[in-house]
Amino acid sequence: MISIWGQIQNILEKSLNPGLFKVWISPLAAEVQDDVLRLVAPNEFVAAWVRDRLLDDIVQAATAVLGSAPTVVVDAAPQGAGSLSPRMGRAGASASAAVPGANAADGTQPVPAVQISSAVQAVAARSASGVGARAAHVAQPSQLGLPLDMPAPNRALNWRFSFDSFVVGPNNELAFAASRGICRETLSADTLFLSSGPGLGKTHLMQAVGRALCEASNRATPRVEYLTAEEFATRLIAALKAREVDRFKARYRDVDVLLLEDVHFLQGKERMQDEVLATVKALKSRGSRVVLSSSFAARDLKNLDTQLVSRFCSGFLAHIDKPGFETRRRILCEKARLHQVMLPDNVTDLLADRIRTDVRQIESCLHNLVLKAKLLNRQISMEMAWEVLGHYAQQEVVMDFEGIVRKVCEGFGISPKQLNSRSRKREYVVARNSVFYLARKHTDLSLKEIGDRFSRRHSTVLKGITSIEREMSRETPLGRQVTNTLSLIERNGRITYP
């Protein structure tokens, strides 16, 4: 005779994704007493996940079996916990829970709850001792260990940015409206692709979307996942090594919104592309929303699966350009307000006029100005602003391609011939990638035109820029060296004075 929990499991197995059922439902033990269905998970991690994401599904399945909605309680099995006593459910059937993962439909007999509780207790004890985890896996084939290097689902994210603090201008109003629209479901697309150069607001909008959705959700832990494509790849590799791919898939394919940054990282990584494509397909099939960002327009991405590119382009595409003077000025005023300082109009005009590269540079300059004023206990003045500007490009750096090549060769101590050679020596590759990065940032040359200057393909230029951006984002000796060298080149490049 199938137990009450076995019947509920049968319904859940048919209604849920197979990976979800295997990872989260199978390990549960259960008992029914009066109007209460008590579930016991092997640890608090699994218990919290089930409470936050699967409680409604369990209640619906239990209602179908019991005839009315029970109170469902999900607890973690503590070490040394007493056994569960067999109970009789309201439907008159034995409420002795079956071993997690056993399917009564295939002829297996349910095991009494007393034995389940003992098994859960043993698993908890073995998991607590570092060496017992492998034995626990062998003894309970349906129970999987925790994934390696993968944070708990729906962790409390510290959203740094919001829509309220985003300064809208002609350069970004479309991207802003689309981001707000996907939160309010007024955008008639379930996929949004944001693209821009570095430091122009992609991350701000991505985090603003996540924050808005979390604040609007009626869940204690809303189903929003936010990470970079590199983090996605790292966690997939960890899951593959730990043989926990089902848990990985259940994690990222059962969300309401996936926010994935820097998707250009996926270029040339076929295994990662396959998983992202499968994840996006699964999310779209269940009506979830996907927001993607890249330093490149979707059309410029190379060495990507054509189906994946098609998915990227199937939604709404929004590009963010460099801000104009008025937008830069309003950005300074907004950031000064957040710093709770009064920024004189002439200082605001000076900074807005002199720093034109990206928003990150504007914020950094203002932050340094405010810190200097506080440390010296002085009012912000034009003289102080000029002093701080000395550490930045005081005028917009307008560099032609030849000037960039000359400055990079000087900065890296190599000749133009070495720069253009086919050698794969590290210093040559880094220098060449630096030229690609600066040329894209400071000239109007397309990626193909930049590649033609070095007899390289468009995809090689794209890969080189991605590599430099990744190194600059890391706190490694090479990353710091590249950042300092490029900053020095930009400050001392050919400058056009107004």
C-alpha positions in Angstrom: 0.0 0.0 0.0 1.4 3.4 -1.0 1.8 5.7 2.0 0.3 9.2 2.1 3.7 10.7 1.5 4.4 8.3 -1.3 1.2 9.4 -3.0 2.2 13.0 -2.6 5.6 12.2 -4.0 4.0 10.6 -7.0 2.1 13.8 -7.8 5.1 16.0 -7.3 7.3 13.8 -9.5 4.8 14.3 -12.3 4.4 18.1 -11.8 8.0 19.2 -11.0 11.1 19.3 -13.1 12.9 15.9 -12.7 16.0 17.6 -11.4 14.0 19.5 -8.8 12.3 16.4 -7.6 15.4 14.3 -7.4 17.5 16.9 -5.6 14.9 18.5 -3.2 11.9 16.2 -2.7 13.5 12.7 -2.7 15.7 13.3 0.4 12.7 14.3 2.5 11.2 12.1 5.2 7.6 12.7 6.3 4.8 12.0 8.7 1.1 13.1 8.8 -0.7 13.8 12.0 -4.2 15.3 12.0 -3.9 18.4 9.8 -0.1 18.7 9.8 2.3 17.3 7.2 5.7 17.3 8.8 8.7 17.0 6.4 12.2 16.3 7.7 15.2 17.4 5.5 18.7 16.1 6.0 20.0 19.5 6.8 18.9 23.2 7.2 20.2 24.1 3.7 17.7 21.7 2.0 14.9 22.6 4.5 15.3 26.3 3.8 15.3 25.7 0.0 12.1 23.6 0.2 10.3 26.1 2.5 11.1 29.0 0.2 10.5 27.5 -3.2 8.5 24.3 -3.1 6.0 24.8 -0.2 3.1 25.8 -2.5 3.7 22.8 -4.8 3.8 20.4 -1.8 0.6 21.9 -0.3 -1.3 21.5 -3.6 -0.1 17.9 -4.0 -1.0 17.1 -0.3 -4.5 18.7 -0.8 -5.1 16.4 -3.7 -4.3 13.3 -1.6 -5.9 14.4 1.8 -8.9 16.2 0.5 -8.1 19.5 2.2 -5.0 21.7 2.6 -2.8 20.6 5.5 -0.3 22.7 7.4 3.1 21.8 6.0 6.1 22.1 8.4 9.6 21.6 7.1 12.3 21.0 9.6 16.0 20.0 9.4 17.1 16.7 11.1 19.2 17.7 14.1 21.9 15.4 15.3 20.6 13.0 17.9 17.0 13.6 16.9 14.4 11.1 18.1 12.6 8.9 15.7 9.3 9.8 14.1 6.4 7.7 15.2 4.2 6.1 12.6 0.9 8.0 12.4 -2.4 7.5 10.6 -3.4 10.2 8.1 -6.8 11.7 7.8 -7.5 9.6 4.8 -7.2 6.5 6.9 -4.1 5.2 5.2 -0.8 4.5 7.0 1.2 7.7 7.4 4.5 5.8 7.7 6.7 7.7 5.4 8.6 6.0 2.6 12.4 6.2 2.3 13.2 9.3 0.2 13.6 8.4 -3.4 11.7 5.1 -3.2 8.9 5.0 -5.6 6.0 2.9 -4.4 4.7 2.7 -7.9 7.5 0.4 -8.9 6.6 -2.2 -6.2 9.0 -1.2 -3.4 7.5 -1.3 0.0 7.5 1.9 2.1 9.8 1.8 5.1 8.3 2.9 8.4 9.1 6.4 9.7 11.1 5.0 12.6 13.7 3.7 10.1 13.6 6.9 8.1 14.4 9.0 11.2 17.3 6.7 12.1 18.6 7.0 8.6 18.4 10.8 8.6 20.1 10.9 12.0 22.9 8.7 10.7 23.3 10.9 7.6 23.4 14.1 9.7 26.1 12.6 12.0 28.2 11.3 9.1 28.0 14.7 7.3 29.2 16.4 10.5 32.3 14.3 10.5 34.3 15.4 7.5 35.2 11.9 6.3 31.7 10.5 6.4 30.1 12.4 3.6 31.2 9.9 1.0 29.9 7.0 3.0 26.6 8.8 3.4 26.3 9.2 -0.4 26.9 5.5 -0.9 24.3 4.5 1.8 21.7 6.8 0.5 22.0 6.9 -3.3 19.1 9.4 -3.7 20.7 11.9 -1.4 23.2 14.3 -2.9 25.9 16.3 -1.1 26.0 20.1 -1.1 27.6 21.7 -4.2 31.1 23.0 -4.1 31.7 26.8 -4.0 28.1 27.6 -4.7 26.3 30.0 -2.3 22.9 29.2 -1.0 20.0 30.1 -3.3 18.5 33.5 -3.0 21.1 34.7 -0.6 20.5 38.1 0.8 22.1 40.2 -1.8 23.5 43.6 -1.0 22.1 45.6 -3.9 24.3 48.6 -4.2 22.2 50.4 -6.8 18.6 51.4 -7.5 16.6 53.0 -10.2 16.2 56.1 -8.0 19.9 56.8 -8.0 20.3 56.3 -11.8 20.7 59.5 -13.7 18.7 59.4 -17.0 19.9 61.2 -20.1 19.6 60.9 -23.8 22.4 58.4 -23.8 20.7 55.9 -21.6 17.0 56.6 -21.4 16.0 53.7 -23.6 18.0 51.2 -21.5 16.5 52.7 -18.3 13.0 52.5 -19.6 13.5 48.9 -20.8 14.9 47.9 -17.4 12.0 49.5 -15.6 9.6 47.9 -18.0 10.9 44.3 -17.4 10.3 44.8 -13.7 6.8 46.1 -14.2 6.0 43.6 -17.0 5.2 46.5 -19.3 8.0 45.5 -21.7 6.6 43.1 -24.3 9.7 40.9 -24.1 10.9 38.4 -21.6 14.6 39.0 -22.5 16.6 42.2 -22.2 20.1 42.6 -23.6 22.1 45.7 -22.3 25.3 46.7 -24.0 27.8 49.5 -23.5 31.4 50.4 -23.0 33.0 50.0 -19.6 31.7 52.3 -16.8 28.5 53.5 -18.4 25.8 52.0 -16.2 25.2 48.4 -17.2 25.8 47.0 -13.7 23.8 49.8 -12.1 20.8 48.9 -14.2 21.2 45.1 -13.6 21.3 45.6 -9.9 18.5 48.1 -10.0 16.3 45.4 -11.7 17.2 42.8 -9.1 16.6 45.2 -6.2 13.2 46.3 -7.6 12.0 42.8 -8.1 13.1 41.7 -4.6 11.4 44.7 -3.0 8.2 44.1 -5.0 8.1 40.3 -4.3 5.8 38.9 -1.7 8.3 36.1 -1.0 10.7 36.2 1.9 13.4 35.1 -0.5 12.3 36.0 -4.1 13.6 33.8 -6.9 16.2 36.2 -8.4 19.7 35.1 -9.4 22.4 37.7 -10.1 25.9 36.7 -11.2 28.5 37.2 -14.0 29.0 34.7 -16.8 32.4 33.9 -15.4 30.8 33.0 -12.0 28.2 30.9 -13.8 31.0 29.0 -15.6 33.0 28.6 -12.3 30.0 27.1 -10.5 29.2 24.8 -13.4 32.8 23.4 -13.3 32.5 22.9 -9.6 29.2 21.1 -10.1 30.7 18.9 -12.8 33.6 17.9 -10.5 31.3 17.2 -7.6 28.9 15.3 -9.9 26.1 17.6 -8.8 25.0 18.9 -12.2 21.3 18.2 -11.4 21.5 20.4 -8.3 23.2 23.1 -10.4 20.5 22.9 -13.1 17.7 23.0 -10.5 19.3 26.1 -8.9 19.4 28.2 -12.1 16.4 26.9 -14.1 13.9 27.4 -11.3 14.1 31.2 -10.9 11.7 34.0 -11.8 14.5 36.3 -13.0 18.1 35.5 -14.1 20.5 38.5 -14.2 23.6 37.4 -16.1 26.4 40.0 -16.6 29.3 40.0 -19.1 28.1 37.3 -21.4 30.9 38.0 -23.8 33.0 35.9 -21.4 31.3 32.9 -23.0 33.0 33.3 -26.4 34.8 30.2 -27.4 33.6 28.2 -24.4 31.3 25.6 -25.9 30.4 23.7 -22.8 29.4 26.8 -21.0 27.4 28.1 -23.9 25.5 24.8 -24.0 24.5 25.2 -20.4 23.6 28.9 -20.7 21.5 28.1 -23.8 19.7 25.2 -22.0 19.1 27.5 -18.9 17.7 30.3 -21.0 15.4 27.9 -22.9 14.2 26.4 -19.6 13.5 29.8 -18.1 11.6 31.1 -21.1 9.5 27.9 -21.2 8.3 28.6 -17.6 7.7 32.3 -18.3 10.7 33.6 -16.4 12.6 36.8 -17.4 16.3 37.0 -18.4 18.4 40.2 -18.3 21.9 40.0 -19.9 24.7 42.5 -20.2 27.8 42.7 -22.3 30.5 45.2 -23.2 29.7 44.4 -26.9 26.6 44.6 -28.9 25.0 41.2 -29.6 25.9 41.4 -33.3 29.6 41.8 -32.4 29.8 38.6 -30.3 31.8 35.9 -32.1 32.6 32.2 -31.4 29.1 31.8 -29.9 26.5 29.1 -30.7 24.1 30.6 -33.3 21.1 29.5 -31.2 22.5 31.4 -28.2 23.1 34.5 -30.2 19.6 34.2 -31.5 18.2 33.9 -28.0 20.2 37.1 -27.0 18.7 38.9 -30.0 15.2 37.6 -29.5 14.4 40.0 -26.7 14.8 43.8 -26.4 18.3 45.2 -27.3 19.3 48.5 -25.5 22.7 50.2 -25.9 24.1 52.8 -23.5 26.2 55.6 -25.1 28.7 58.0 -23.4 26.9 60.7 -21.4 26.8 64.3 -22.7 27.8 67.4 -20.6 24.4 68.0 -19.1 24.0 64.3 -18.1 27.5 64.3 -16.6 26.7 67.4 -14.6 23.5 65.9 -13.2 25.4 62.8 -12.3 27.9 64.9 -10.3 25.0 66.7 -8.5 23.3 63.3 -7.7 26.6 61.8 -6.4 27.3 64.9 -4.3 23.9 64.7 -2.8 24.6 61.0 -1.8 27.9 62.1 -0.3 26.0 64.8 1.6 28.3 67.6 0.3 27.6 70.9 -1.4 29.4 71.0 -4.7 29.9 74.6 -6.0 28.5 75.2 -9.5 31.8 76.2 -11.0 33.4 73.0 -9.6 30.5 70.9 -11.0 31.0 72.5 -14.4 34.7 72.0 -14.3 34.5 68.3 -13.5 31.7 67.7 -16.0 33.7 69.4 -18.8 37.0 67.8 -18.1 36.1 64.2 -17.4 34.2 62.8 -20.4 35.3 59.1 -20.6 32.9 57.3 -18.4 30.7 57.5 -15.3 33.1 55.5 -13.2 35.8 58.1 -13.7 33.4 60.9 -12.8 32.4 59.1 -9.6 36.0 58.3 -8.7 37.1 61.9 -9.2 34.3 63.3 -7.1 34.9 60.7 -4.3 38.6 61.7 -4.1 37.6 65.4 -4.0 35.2 64.8 -1.2 37.7 62.7 0.8 40.4 65.3 0.4 38.1 68.1 1.6 37.1 66.0 4.7 40.7 65.0 5.5 41.9 68.6 5.3 38.7 70.0 6.9 38.4 72.5 4.1 35.6 73.6 1.8 35.6 72.3 -1.8 37.1 74.9 -4.1 38.2 75.3 -7.7 41.8 75.1 -6.5 41.2 71.8 -4.8 39.3 70.5 -7.8 42.2 71.3 -10.2 44.6 69.5 -7.8 42.4 66.4 -7.9 41.9 66.6 -11.6 45.7 66.4 -12.0 45.4 62.6 -11.3 42.9 62.2 -14.1 42.6 63.2 -17.8 42.0 66.9 -17.4 40.7 67.1 -20.9 39.1 64.5 -23.1 41.9 62.3 -24.4 41.5 62.2 -28.2 44.0 59.7 -29.5 44.3 58.4 -33.0 45.3 54.8 -33.7 48.9 55.6 -34.5 49.2 57.6 -31.2 47.8 54.7 -29.3 50.3 52.2 -30.8 53.2 54.6 -30.1 52.2 55.1 -26.5 51.6 51.4 -25.8 55.0 50.5 -27.3 56.6 53.1 -25.0 54.6 51.9 -22.0 55.4 48.2 -22.5 59.0 48.7 -23.8 58.6 47.0 -27.1 58.8 48.0 -30.8 56.0 48.3 -33.3 57.4 45.4 -35.1 57.3 43.2 -32.0 53.7 44.4 -31.3 52.6 43.4 -34.8 54.4 40.1 -34.8 52.9 36.6 -34.6 54.8 35.9 -31.4 52.7 34.6 -28.4 55.1 36.0 -25.8 53.0 37.2 -22.9 54.2 40.9 -23.0 53.5 41.1 -26.7 50.0 39.7 -26.3 49.1 42.0 -23.4 50.4 45.0 -25.2 48.5 44.1 -28.4 45.3 43.6 -26.4 45.9 47.0 -24.7 45.9 48.6 -28.2 42.7 46.8 -29.0 41.1 48.1 -25.8 42.3 51.7 -26.2 41.4 51.9 -29.9 37.9 50.8 -29.2 37.5 53.2 -26.3 39.1 56.3 -28.0 38.5 55.9 -31.7 35.6 55.3 -34.0 37.2 52.3 -35.6 35.1 49.2 -35.7 36.4 45.9 -34.4 37.1 44.7 -37.9 39.0 47.8 -38.8 41.1 47.5 -35.6 41.9 43.9 -36.5 42.8 44.8 -40.1 45.6 47.1 -38.8 47.2 44.0 -37.2 46.1 41.4 -39.8 43.9 39.9 -37.2 40.4 38.7 -37.3 37.4 40.5 -35.7 37.0 37.7 -33.2 40.7 38.0 -32.1 40.2 41.7 -31.3 37.0 40.9 -29.3 38.8 38.2 -27.3 41.7 40.5 -26.6 39.5 43.3 -25.3 37.6 40.8 -23.1 40.9 39.5 -21.7 42.2 42.9 -20.8 38.9 43.9 -19.1 39.0 40.7 -17.1 42.6 41.3 -16.0 41.8 44.9 -15.0 38.9 43.8 -12.9 41.1 41.4 -10.9 43.4 42.3 -8.0 46.4 40.5 -9.5 49.9 41.9 -10.1 49.3 41.7 -13.9 45.8 43.3 -13.5 47.2 46.2 -11.5 50.1 46.6 -13.9 47.8 46.8 -16.9 45.4 49.2 -15.2 48.3 51.6 -14.2 49.9 51.4 -17.6 46.7 52.2 -19.5 45.8 55.0 -17.1 49.2 56.5 -17.6 48.9 56.3 -21.4 45.4 57.9 -21.3 46.6 60.7 -19.1 49.6 61.4 -21.3 48.2 60.7 -24.7 47.6 63.3 -27.4 45.2 65.8 -25.8 43.0 68.2 -27.6 42.4 71.4 -25.5 39.2 73.3 -25.9 
